[in-house]
Amino acid sequence: LSGWLDDLDGLDEALHGYHRTLHEWRRAVEAAQAGRERHAQVVADADACAARAERQRARAEESHGLAVTRERERVVLEQTQGAAVEALLARLDALRQRLEAQEAEERRLRNEELARNRDEAEAAGQRSEAERVLAAATERRGQALAALRGVCERELLAGLGERWRAPLSAEASDTQVVQCARELARTFADTVCDERSVSAVGTRIGEANQTLQTALSIHDHRVHIEDVHGIWQVRVPYMGGECDIAQLAIRLADDIDQRRHLLTAREREVIENFLIDEACEQLHRLLHEAESWTADVNRELAERPMSTGLALRFRRVVAADAPAGCAEACDRLLRPAHAWSPDDRAALNDFLQHAIAAAREAQPGHSWQEQLAAALDYRRWHQINIERRQDGKWTRLTRRSHGTGSGGEKAIALTVPQFAAAAAHYRASQTAPRLIMLDEAFVGIDADMRRKCMGLLTAFDLDVVMTSEREWGCYDTVPRLAIYQIAAAPAGECVATTRYEWNGKQRVREGDA
């Protein structure tokens, strides 16, 4: 190794090459050993095959010799036996063919038997499954029939009509129950039953139940809700017992008819003994006051036309939603009671009865006194229309016609009706302050028309508080007025007030009077 001291890397590389060579030599030796073993095995297999071939060759020679001997025997037999042997051979061939045919038929029959056995096993399984399905369907059918019987016994289908109040008798057979179910299915054939529709129906049922509970709780009735075979049955205590909604509707209808009969008799008695005399006399007075008020207001307005020729008036007409026959009844009520004929009294009787019936239908939850008061509220029979005169013709003031006027005409058309409405409102009390508040009410109106408007406020006897930048209100149409003038410097923080009084003729400063 001393020769490699100067070339250790070369020595390391040589050692690695040596190792690789030894490894390759080892694999070559192992491959040669395996080849020798395979060669020995192949040689042994070749010897065994040669021995088997020799035995087969010997058996073939033996079989050939036997076949030659048998052929010789056959020839001898044919020569000695003749036609009988041929017939026998033919019979043997026929028997062999029949035997082969029978064996084929036997195989076919055996295959058919196996197929039948398989079909029988499969049919037995299907029969077992069908019996199980039939038993489950029979059980469900029995449950469905029992459910439908229970539904019919409780008269839960009465809401579909009188036909379904009692569609099944107590002794109905299963066939009759099935027929009833099919008829019920045909009745609902067009009903949508998807998930969305069912959810919507459930929501409406919940809302209806809540509404029903709210409505009946007012009358101290507690609703009992029960789920019977998927149908919500609602039972309500009534007259010492419980009944469902359909029965409740029938009982309520009967009760309403009885009460309506009693109430109609009472109404007739009240109308004949009280309304035709005292109430109609009061309505006669109120209608005349309304006519008088309208005439007075129109007279005041007629005395104060605008310089442009515009004039306003109020016209009382029958309201669109007034009871039927209201116009004829008001014409009769405007006449005194002693001037009524028997036909007039009968017509007023019918009118009041119809008005009371309409109020009762409109306010079913109110008391009879409240319904009577609503029926006799003559103010709801009328409405006040505002008309203006233009070009010598009176037309109703509407949003469209109002827009065709000048600025002053528009202001007057809006302001004057408000004055009249306030005055009419304050007629209800003789002692209440008749206060209205105006802010720059007369903007765009000339001085002469302002004077007339202030005079109209005086005629309406209204207590006015008004603010204005320039208007003092000192007109001869105003009998008395208190005035506060407010002044402030542009950059100052103080406000100075000066009080004046208008006595109908002159304006006097406070302290100078």
Disulfide bonds with the S-S distance in Angstrom:
none
